[in-house]
Amino acid sequence: MTADQGPVFSVQDIPFSTFGSWLALSPVTALHTVSEDVHLVSHQTGMHPVLRLVPRRNSAAVQATVTARPGLLSWHHDDGQLDATFEAADTLRLRGRGLGLRLSAAAARLTPFSGTYFLHDPIAGAYVFTSYETGRRYRITPLLGAATQHDGGQALGAGERGVTFGEDGLPWEVAVEEYRSSRTRYVPGVGFDEAARLDRQRYDTFVDDVAPWRSSDTPAAGLAAYVMWSATVGPAGFLRRPSVLMSKHWMDKVWSWDHCFNALALGEGRPALAWDQYQVPFDHQDEAGALPDSVAHSEVLYNFVKPPIHGWALRMLRGTLGEPLGRAELETAYRQLERWTDFWTGFRTAPGSALPHYQHGNDSGWDNSTSFDRERVIESADLTAFLVLQLRELAATATELGRHRDAARHAAAADQLLGDLLEHLWKDDHFVSRSVEDGRTWGSRSLLNLMPIVLGAELPAAVSKHLAQRIRVHLTDFGLATEDPASPLYQADGYWRGPIWAPSTLLVEDGLRRAGHVDLADEVSRRFRGLCESHGFAENFDAVTGEGLRDRAYTWTASVYLVLAAAHARRC
């Protein structure tokens, strides 16, 4: 990384995109699928590779080295170079000197319900691909030079469909637009270099806003900011506001706890965008008060929920917001949190029980944690702890709004729930899970059972001490393993059965710090920050080797790095 270039990254790990766009350039075309070629990928209606981009010279494909940094992606070859930049969220500019580029439909076959149709548009003087998968059109308008080859126009069934520019060795340039049914003939607003400069300037402004504290002690801050900036899409479909997707790889949704961490990273520098992130799932809160499991461009899923960390998150967010919430926003947050809390106490607390329960590991966010091996419908200590914090936040907000009777009611409910947690789920020196069906209890070596540390100073000193000791057992050279590495159930790539995850890291780090275990909190922060600086911003990480696993450009990982790095910078 250099000061003039900004962060340089591999498009195999991080898609090349821009703030607000549903498009990206990436060789990742599906779940765990990496192509040899960069593709234009759209995330409208899901992740869909639309066009394959292949460098060419002398009527043959050539291998070129791809480099990317904010504002510019390039293919380098001994014979020449290709460049790409975003002029706008829906418009990509491409150019070449000495090298040609083939743009062809990624779908090999057109059927009445799938694939990509191709034609030459005589009105716009452009080439148009129409995609069944995205329901959008992709228009390629020549700006300099002409197509040296195009084939498959109006073809049906199987066959190659595409257009090639620059195989004659002459300079060329095109614009690629994503749109619905039609639009006026494309006219460039600026030249290519100016488009690249402006896109880079937008990124520079963003990183200055969200990480003004960055220094040589936080070397991954620029790339973390790019991961978030480039994964932000404009309002479309079910996403009613600017939204930071979890990734512009295949995890292209907003899950109803992931969004909290992105909001926290944006709070100080982009408060309006942070508030949008907090609100995304609340836009779809249902009549029972439940939040959806996830929201995407073309679907809202309610088959599971996610843990109620939203009171915890709101408290933290309000502590970092560059602009305080107004009364109207506080009223909104209060109503939302109250309904979300009532869902757990009314619809997820069994008759005769004092404690709420999960119906499946997916409800907890820890989908396959070993805590759920015996049963899935369980009373879990982390859930009750989150609700205690949520009730505390409701009490504080009610007080601020002058609703003192409500404040007293929420505070009393928090006290009662905390007492019930310790009475029913604290056994000797550890927390257990309890069956909703028959009341049996069991322990596990999952970090999930240690998550009540989020209660911080509310925990009795002896309980806090035992939790801290057990948390230390999970701490590898790279961070907090989600399963004790010495457990026979530990799996290196076992999702929540071993790998290090960002959300559990931040929740534990914050709880330890508020519980007075500052040295251990500092160590958790240091190791996770070091992990991101050496291994990037993957969905999760091998706890022993640090290797990034699954989706390699996950925004909540980048966000947690930024939150921890900002706090570290303030302490220093």
HUCOR-V192914 format. One record per pair of residues at least 24 apart in sequence whose C-alpha atoms are under 8 Angstrom apart, sorted by the first residue. I is the first residue (numbers start at 1). J is the second residue. D is the distance in Angstrom with one decimal. If there is no record, write none. Layout:
# HUCOR-V192914
((I & J & D) (I & J & D))
This chain:
# HUCOR-V192914
((5 & 69 & 6.9) (6 & 69 & 6.5) (6 & 70 & 6.8) (6 & 222 & 7.2) (7 & 69 & 5.8) (7 & 70 & 7.1) (7 & 222 & 6.2) (7 & 223 & 5.6) (8 & 67 & 7.2) (8 & 68 & 5.7) (8 & 69 & 4.6) (8 & 70 & 7.7) (9 & 67 & 7.0) (9 & 68 & 5.6) (9 & 69 & 6.2) (10 & 66 & 7.8) (10 & 67 & 6.6) (10 & 68 & 6.5) (11 & 66 & 7.8) (11 & 67 & 7.6) (11 & 68 & 6.8) (13 & 552 & 5.2) (13 & 553 & 6.1) (14 & 227 & 7.1) (14 & 552 & 6.7) (14 & 553 & 5.2) (15 & 230 & 7.9) (15 & 248 & 6.4) (15 & 249 & 7.1) (15 & 553 & 7.7) (16 & 68 & 7.0) (16 & 69 & 7.9) (16 & 70 & 7.8) (16 & 73 & 7.2) (16 & 230 & 7.2) (17 & 86 & 7.5) (17 & 230 & 5.1) (17 & 231 & 7.4) (18 & 71 & 7.7) (18 & 86 & 6.8) (18 & 89 & 6.6) (18 & 199 & 7.4) (18 & 229 & 6.8) (18 & 230 & 4.5) (18 & 231 & 7.5) (18 & 232 & 7.7) (19 & 89 & 7.0) (19 & 229 & 5.3) (19 & 230 & 4.9) (19 & 231 & 6.8) (19 & 232 & 5.3) (19 & 233 & 6.4) (20 & 89 & 5.6) (20 & 230 & 7.6) (20 & 231 & 7.9) (20 & 232 & 5.3) (20 & 233 & 3.9) (20 & 234 & 4.4) (20 & 242 & 7.2) (21 & 88 & 7.8) (21 & 89 & 4.2) (21 & 90 & 6.1) (21 & 230 & 7.8) (21 & 232 & 7.1) (21 & 233 & 5.1) (21 & 234 & 6.4) (22 & 89 & 7.3) (22 & 90 & 7.4) (22 & 233 & 5.7) (22 & 234 & 7.5) (23 & 89 & 7.7) (23 & 90 & 7.2) (24 & 248 & 7.1) (28 & 249 & 6.7) (29 & 249 & 7.7) (30 & 249 & 7.5) (30 & 250 & 6.1) (31 & 249 & 7.9) (31 & 250 & 5.7) (32 & 550 & 7.3) (32 & 551 & 7.8) (39 & 106 & 7.8) (42 & 134 & 7.2) (43 & 134 & 7.7) (43 & 248 & 7.3) (43 & 252 & 7.0) (43 & 297 & 7.7) (44 & 134 & 5.6) (44 & 297 & 6.0) (44 & 298 & 7.5) (45 & 133 & 7.3) (45 & 134 & 5.6) (45 & 135 & 8.0) (45 & 296 & 8.0) (45 & 297 & 5.6) (45 & 298 & 5.1) (46 & 134 & 7.5) (46 & 252 & 7.1) (46 & 296 & 7.8) (46 & 297 & 7.0) (46 & 298 & 7.3) (47 & 248 & 8.0) (47 & 249 & 7.2) (47 & 250 & 6.0) (47 & 252 & 7.0) (48 & 133 & 6.8) (48 & 134 & 7.0) (49 & 106 & 6.2) (50 & 105 & 6.1) (50 & 106 & 5.3) (50 & 107 & 7.2) (50 & 116 & 7.8) (50 & 131 & 7.1) (51 & 103 & 6.1) (51 & 104 & 5.4) (51 & 105 & 4.7) (51 & 106 & 4.9) (52 & 102 & 7.7) (52 & 103 & 5.6) (52 & 104 & 5.3) (52 & 105 & 6.2) (52 & 106 & 5.3) (53 & 101 & 6.6) (53 & 102 & 5.7) (53 & 103 & 4.9) (53 & 104 & 6.9) (54 & 101 & 5.5) (54 & 102 & 5.0) (54 & 103 & 6.7) (55 & 82 & 7.9) (55 & 99 & 6.6) (55 & 100 & 5.7) (55 & 101 & 4.5) (55 & 102 & 6.3) (56 & 99 & 6.1) (56 & 100 & 4.8) (56 & 101 & 5.5) (56 & 102 & 6.8) (56 & 167 & 6.5) (57 & 98 & 7.9) (57 & 99 & 5.8) (57 & 100 & 5.9) (57 & 167 & 5.6) (57 & 169 & 7.7) (58 & 167 & 6.2) (58 & 168 & 7.6) (59 & 167 & 6.6) (70 & 199 & 7.5) (70 & 200 & 5.5) (70 & 203 & 6.7) (70 & 226 & 7.2) (71 & 196 & 5.1) (71 & 197 & 6.9) (71 & 198 & 7.9) (71 & 199 & 5.0) (71 & 200 & 4.5) (71 & 203 & 7.8) (72 & 196 & 6.2) (72 & 200 & 7.9) (85 & 192 & 7.6) (85 & 195 & 7.0) (85 & 196 & 5.5) (85 & 199 & 7.7) (86 & 195 & 6.8) (86 & 196 & 6.8) (86 & 199 & 6.6) (87 & 192 & 7.9) (87 & 195 & 5.0) (87 & 196 & 7.2) (87 & 199 & 7.1) (90 & 177 & 5.6) (90 & 178 & 5.3) (90 & 179 & 7.3) (91 & 175 & 6.7) (91 & 176 & 5.6) (91 & 177 & 4.5) (91 & 178 & 6.6) (92 & 175 & 5.7) (92 & 176 & 5.0) (92 & 177 & 6.4) (93 & 173 & 7.4) (93 & 174 & 6.0) (93 & 175 & 4.6) (93 & 176 & 6.3) (93 & 192 & 6.8) (94 & 173 & 5.6) (94 & 174 & 5.4) (94 & 175 & 6.3) (94 & 176 & 7.8) (95 & 171 & 7.5) (95 & 172 & 5.6) (95 & 173 & 4.1) (95 & 174 & 6.4) (96 & 166 & 6.9) (96 & 171 & 5.7) (96 & 172 & 5.5) (96 & 173 & 6.5) (97 & 166 & 7.6) (97 & 169 & 6.8) (97 & 170 & 6.4) (97 & 171 & 4.6) (97 & 172 & 6.8) (98 & 166 & 7.3) (98 & 167 & 8.0) (98 & 169 & 4.6) (98 & 170 & 6.3) (98 & 171 & 6.8) (99 & 166 & 6.1) (99 & 167 & 6.5) (99 & 169 & 6.1) (100 & 164 & 6.9) (100 & 165 & 5.3) (100 & 166 & 4.0) (100 & 167 & 4.5) (100 & 168 & 7.6) (100 & 169 & 7.0) (101 & 164 & 5.6) (101 & 165 & 5.5) (101 & 166 & 6.5) (101 & 167 & 7.4) (102 & 162 & 7.0) (102 & 163 & 5.9) (102 & 164 & 4.3) (102 & 165 & 6.6) (103 & 162 & 5.5) (103 & 163 & 5.5) (103 & 164 & 6.2) (104 & 160 & 7.3) (104 & 161 & 5.5) (104 & 162 & 3.9) (104 & 163 & 6.4) (105 & 129 & 7.4) (105 & 160 & 7.4) (105 & 161 & 5.7) (105 & 162 & 6.2) (108 & 158 & 6.0) (108 & 159 & 6.2) (108 & 160 & 6.7) (109 & 156 & 7.9) (109 & 157 & 5.4) (109 & 158 & 4.1) (109 & 159 & 6.3) (110 & 156 & 5.9) (110 & 157 & 4.7) (110 & 158 & 6.1) (111 & 156 & 7.5) (111 & 157 & 6.0) (117 & 153 & 7.8) (117 & 154 & 6.8) (117 & 155 & 7.3) (117 & 156 & 7.6) (117 & 161 & 7.9) (118 & 152 & 6.7) (118 & 153 & 5.0) (118 & 154 & 5.7) (118 & 155 & 7.2) (118 & 161 & 6.4) (118 & 162 & 7.4) (119 & 152 & 7.9) (119 & 153 & 4.5) (119 & 154 & 5.4) (120 & 153 & 6.7) (123 & 185 & 7.9) (124 & 184 & 7.6) (124 & 185 & 5.1) (124 & 186 & 7.5) (127 & 163 & 7.7) (135 & 180 & 7.3) (136 & 178 & 6.6) (136 & 179 & 5.7) (136 & 180 & 5.0) (136 & 181 & 7.2) (137 & 177 & 7.8) (137 & 178 & 5.7) (137 & 179 & 5.4) (137 & 180 & 5.9) (137 & 181 & 6.8) (138 & 176 & 6.5) (138 & 177 & 5.4) (138 & 178 & 4.8) (138 & 179 & 6.7) (139 & 175 & 7.8) (139 & 176 & 5.5) (139 & 177 & 5.2) (139 & 178 & 6.8) (140 & 174 & 6.4) (140 & 175 & 5.6) (140 & 176 & 4.6) (140 & 177 & 6.8) (141 & 174 & 5.4) (141 & 175 & 5.2) (141 & 176 & 6.6) (141 & 186 & 7.0) (142 & 172 & 7.9) (142 & 173 & 6.2) (142 & 174 & 4.5) (142 & 175 & 6.7) (143 & 172 & 7.3) (143 & 173 & 5.3) (143 & 174 & 5.1) (143 & 175 & 7.1) (144 & 171 & 7.2) (144 & 172 & 4.7) (144 & 173 & 4.8) (144 & 174 & 6.9) (145 & 170 & 7.5) (145 & 171 & 6.7) (145 & 172 & 4.8) (145 & 173 & 6.8) (146 & 172 & 7.3) (203 & 229 & 7.1) (209 & 268 & 7.9) (209 & 269 & 4.4) (209 & 270 & 6.7) (210 & 265 & 7.2) (210 & 266 & 6.0) (210 & 268 & 6.8) (210 & 269 & 4.5) (210 & 270 & 6.7) (211 & 269 & 7.6) (211 & 562 & 7.3) (211 & 566 & 7.2) (213 & 566 & 6.6) (213 & 569 & 6.5) (214 & 566 & 7.7) (214 & 569 & 7.6) (218 & 565 & 6.3) (219 & 533 & 6.7) (220 & 532 & 7.2) (220 & 533 & 5.3) (221 & 561 & 7.7) (221 & 562 & 6.4) (221 & 565 & 7.8) (224 & 537 & 7.4) (224 & 555 & 7.9) (224 & 558 & 4.6) (224 & 559 & 7.1) (224 & 561 & 7.3) (224 & 562 & 7.0) (225 & 558 & 7.1) (225 & 559 & 8.0) (225 & 562 & 7.8) (227 & 553 & 6.5) (227 & 554 & 7.4) (227 & 555 & 6.2) (227 & 558 & 6.7) (228 & 555 & 5.5) (228 & 558 & 7.0) (228 & 559 & 7.4) (231 & 555 & 7.4) (236 & 297 & 6.4) (237 & 296 & 7.8) (237 & 297 & 4.8) (237 & 298 & 5.7) (238 & 295 & 6.9) (238 & 296 & 6.4) (238 & 297 & 5.3) (238 & 298 & 6.1) (238 & 299 & 6.7) (238 & 300 & 7.2) (239 & 280 & 7.1) (239 & 295 & 7.0) (239 & 296 & 6.5) (239 & 297 & 5.9) (240 & 280 & 7.5) (240 & 283 & 7.8) (241 & 276 & 6.5) (241 & 280 & 7.2) (242 & 273 & 7.2) (242 & 276 & 6.8) (242 & 277 & 7.8) (243 & 276 & 7.1) (243 & 277 & 6.1) (243 & 280 & 7.2) (244 & 277 & 7.0) (244 & 555 & 7.6) (245 & 555 & 7.2) (246 & 554 & 5.5) (246 & 555 & 5.1) (246 & 556 & 6.7) (247 & 551 & 7.7) (247 & 553 & 5.8) (247 & 554 & 5.1) (247 & 555 & 6.1) (248 & 553 & 7.5) (249 & 551 & 6.8) (249 & 553 & 7.3) (250 & 551 & 7.4) (251 & 551 & 7.1) (251 & 554 & 8.0) (252 & 296 & 7.1) (253 & 294 & 6.6) (253 & 295 & 5.8) (253 & 296 & 4.7) (253 & 297 & 7.6) (254 & 280 & 7.8) (254 & 281 & 7.8) (254 & 294 & 5.5) (254 & 295 & 5.2) (254 & 296 & 6.3) (255 & 281 & 7.7) (255 & 292 & 7.9) (255 & 293 & 5.9) (255 & 294 & 4.2) (255 & 295 & 6.4) (255 & 306 & 7.8) (256 & 281 & 5.9) (256 & 291 & 6.8) (256 & 292 & 6.6) (256 & 293 & 5.7) (256 & 294 & 5.8) (256 & 295 & 8.0) (256 & 305 & 7.3) (256 & 306 & 5.7) (257 & 306 & 6.1) (257 & 307 & 6.8) (257 & 308 & 7.7) (257 & 309 & 6.9) (257 & 310 & 7.6) (257 & 365 & 7.8) (258 & 503 & 7.8) (258 & 556 & 6.2) (259 & 556 & 7.6) (260 & 310 & 7.0) (260 & 313 & 6.0) (261 & 313 & 7.7) (261 & 503 & 7.3) (261 & 556 & 5.8) (261 & 559 & 6.1) (261 & 560 & 6.5) (262 & 555 & 7.0) (262 & 556 & 5.8) (262 & 559 & 5.3) (262 & 560 & 7.8) (263 & 317 & 7.2) (264 & 313 & 7.4) (264 & 316 & 7.1) (264 & 317 & 5.4) (264 & 320 & 7.5) (264 & 559 & 7.4) (264 & 563 & 6.9) (265 & 559 & 5.1) (265 & 560 & 7.0) (265 & 562 & 6.0) (265 & 563 & 5.4) (267 & 317 & 6.1) (267 & 318 & 7.9) (267 & 320 & 5.5) (267 & 321 & 4.4) (267 & 322 & 6.3) (268 & 320 & 5.2) (268 & 321 & 4.6) (268 & 322 & 4.3) (268 & 323 & 7.7) (269 & 321 & 7.7) (269 & 322 & 6.3) (270 & 322 & 7.4) (271 & 321 & 5.6) (271 & 322 & 5.8) (271 & 323 & 6.3) (282 & 336 & 7.0) (288 & 339 & 7.6) (288 & 343 & 6.0) (289 & 336 & 7.7) (289 & 339 & 4.7) (289 & 340 & 4.8) (289 & 341 & 7.8) (289 & 342 & 6.9) (289 & 343 & 5.3) (290 & 339 & 7.7) (290 & 340 & 5.7) (290 & 343 & 5.9) (291 & 340 & 7.2) (293 & 363 & 8.0) (304 & 360 & 7.9) (304 & 362 & 6.4) (304 & 363 & 5.6) (305 & 362 & 7.3) (305 & 363 & 4.8) (305 & 364 & 7.7) (306 & 362 & 7.1) (306 & 363 & 4.7) (306 & 364 & 5.6) (306 & 365 & 5.7) (307 & 363 & 6.2) (307 & 364 & 5.0) (307 & 365 & 6.5) (307 & 383 & 6.6) (307 & 386 & 7.7) (308 & 340 & 7.6) (308 & 341 & 7.7) (308 & 383 & 7.3) (308 & 386 & 6.0) (308 & 387 & 6.5) (308 & 390 & 7.5) (309 & 386 & 5.6) (309 & 387 & 7.7) (309 & 390 & 7.3) (310 & 337 & 7.4) (310 & 390 & 6.9) (311 & 337 & 7.0) (311 & 386 & 7.7) (311 & 387 & 7.9) (311 & 389 & 6.2) (311 & 390 & 4.0) (311 & 391 & 7.4) (311 & 392 & 7.9) (311 & 393 & 5.6) (311 & 394 & 7.4) (312 & 386 & 7.2) (312 & 389 & 5.9) (312 & 390 & 6.2) (312 & 393 & 7.3) (314 & 393 & 7.8) (315 & 393 & 6.7) (327 & 401 & 7.7) (330 & 397 & 7.3) (330 & 401 & 7.9) (331 & 401 & 7.6) (334 & 394 & 6.5) (334 & 397 & 6.7) (334 & 398 & 7.4) (337 & 390 & 7.5) (337 & 394 & 7.1) (338 & 394 & 7.0) (341 & 387 & 7.0) (341 & 390 & 7.4) (341 & 391 & 7.7) (350 & 436 & 7.2) (354 & 417 & 7.4) (354 & 420 & 6.6) (355 & 379 & 6.5) (355 & 384 & 6.7) (355 & 417 & 7.4) (355 & 420 & 7.2) (355 & 421 & 7.3) (356 & 380 & 8.0) (356 & 383 & 7.2) (356 & 384 & 6.6) (357 & 383 & 7.3) (357 & 436 & 7.4) (358 & 383 & 7.9) (366 & 448 & 7.8) (366 & 496 & 5.8) (367 & 496 & 6.8) (368 & 495 & 7.2) (368 & 496 & 5.8) (368 & 497 & 6.9) (369 & 446 & 6.6) (369 & 448 & 7.5) (369 & 483 & 8.0) (369 & 496 & 5.1) (369 & 497 & 5.5) (370 & 444 & 6.5) (370 & 445 & 7.4) (370 & 446 & 6.0) (370 & 483 & 7.8) (370 & 489 & 7.5) (370 & 497 & 6.4) (371 & 433 & 7.1) (371 & 443 & 7.2) (371 & 444 & 5.5) (371 & 445 & 7.8) (371 & 446 & 6.3) (371 & 448 & 7.3) (371 & 449 & 7.4) (375 & 435 & 7.1) (377 & 435 & 6.7) (377 & 436 & 6.3) (377 & 437 & 8.0) (378 & 433 & 6.4) (378 & 434 & 5.5) (378 & 435 & 4.9) (378 & 436 & 5.5) (379 & 433 & 5.7) (379 & 434 & 5.1) (379 & 435 & 6.5) (379 & 436 & 6.5) (380 & 425 & 8.0) (380 & 432 & 7.3) (380 & 433 & 5.0) (380 & 434 & 6.8) (380 & 449 & 7.5) (381 & 421 & 6.8) (381 & 425 & 6.5) (381 & 431 & 6.6) (381 & 432 & 7.0) (381 & 433 & 6.7) (381 & 449 & 6.5) (381 & 451 & 7.5) (381 & 452 & 6.3) (382 & 448 & 6.7) (382 & 449 & 6.7) (382 & 450 & 7.5) (382 & 451 & 5.2) (382 & 452 & 5.2) (384 & 417 & 7.1) (384 & 418 & 7.6) (384 & 421 & 6.6) (385 & 418 & 7.3) (385 & 421 & 7.7) (385 & 451 & 7.9) (385 & 452 & 5.3) (385 & 454 & 7.1) (385 & 455 & 6.3) (386 & 452 & 7.8) (386 & 454 & 7.6) (386 & 455 & 7.9) (387 & 414 & 7.7) (388 & 414 & 4.9) (388 & 415 & 7.7) (388 & 417 & 6.4) (388 & 418 & 6.4) (388 & 455 & 7.9) (389 & 414 & 7.5) (389 & 455 & 6.9) (429 & 463 & 7.1) (429 & 466 & 6.3) (430 & 463 & 7.9) (430 & 466 & 7.2) (430 & 467 & 7.3) (445 & 483 & 5.8) (445 & 484 & 5.6) (445 & 487 & 6.7) (446 & 482 & 5.8) (446 & 483 & 4.4) (446 & 484 & 6.4) (446 & 497 & 7.2) (447 & 471 & 7.3) (447 & 474 & 7.3) (447 & 481 & 7.3) (447 & 482 & 4.9) (447 & 483 & 5.8) (447 & 484 & 7.3) (448 & 482 & 7.2) (451 & 504 & 7.9) (451 & 507 & 7.6) (451 & 508 & 6.5) (453 & 508 & 6.3) (453 & 511 & 5.1) (453 & 512 & 6.4) (453 & 515 & 7.6) (454 & 507 & 6.1) (454 & 508 & 6.1) (454 & 510 & 6.8) (454 & 511 & 3.9) (454 & 512 & 7.2) (455 & 511 & 6.1) (455 & 515 & 7.7) (456 & 510 & 7.9) (456 & 511 & 4.7) (456 & 512 & 6.2) (456 & 513 & 7.3) (456 & 514 & 4.7) (456 & 515 & 4.0) (456 & 516 & 7.7) (457 & 514 & 5.8) (457 & 515 & 4.4) (457 & 516 & 7.3) (458 & 515 & 7.7) (459 & 515 & 7.7) (464 & 515 & 7.0) (468 & 512 & 7.3) (468 & 517 & 7.4) (468 & 520 & 7.9) (472 & 520 & 7.7) (475 & 524 & 7.4) (476 & 543 & 6.4) (476 & 544 & 6.6) (477 & 527 & 6.6) (477 & 543 & 7.9) (477 & 544 & 7.2) (478 & 527 & 5.1) (478 & 528 & 5.9) (478 & 530 & 7.2) (478 & 531 & 5.5) (478 & 543 & 6.3) (478 & 544 & 7.2) (478 & 545 & 7.8) (478 & 546 & 6.0) (479 & 505 & 7.7) (479 & 524 & 6.0) (479 & 527 & 5.3) (479 & 528 & 5.2) (479 & 531 & 7.5) (479 & 543 & 6.8) (480 & 505 & 6.5) (480 & 524 & 7.2) (480 & 543 & 7.3) (481 & 543 & 5.4) (492 & 542 & 5.5) (492 & 543 & 6.9) (492 & 544 & 7.6) (493 & 541 & 7.9) (493 & 542 & 6.3) (493 & 549 & 7.2) (495 & 540 & 7.5) (498 & 542 & 7.5) (498 & 543 & 6.7) (499 & 540 & 6.0) (499 & 541 & 5.2) (499 & 542 & 4.9) (499 & 543 & 5.1) (500 & 540 & 5.5) (500 & 541 & 5.1) (500 & 542 & 6.5) (500 & 543 & 5.5) (501 & 539 & 7.1) (501 & 540 & 4.9) (501 & 541 & 6.8) (501 & 557 & 7.6) (502 & 540 & 7.3) (502 & 556 & 6.7) (502 & 557 & 5.1) (502 & 560 & 6.0) (502 & 561 & 8.0) (503 & 556 & 7.3) (503 & 557 & 7.7) (503 & 560 & 7.2) (506 & 560 & 6.5) (506 & 564 & 7.7) (525 & 564 & 6.3) (528 & 561 & 7.5) (529 & 561 & 5.9) (529 & 564 & 7.3) (529 & 565 & 7.1) (532 & 561 & 7.1))
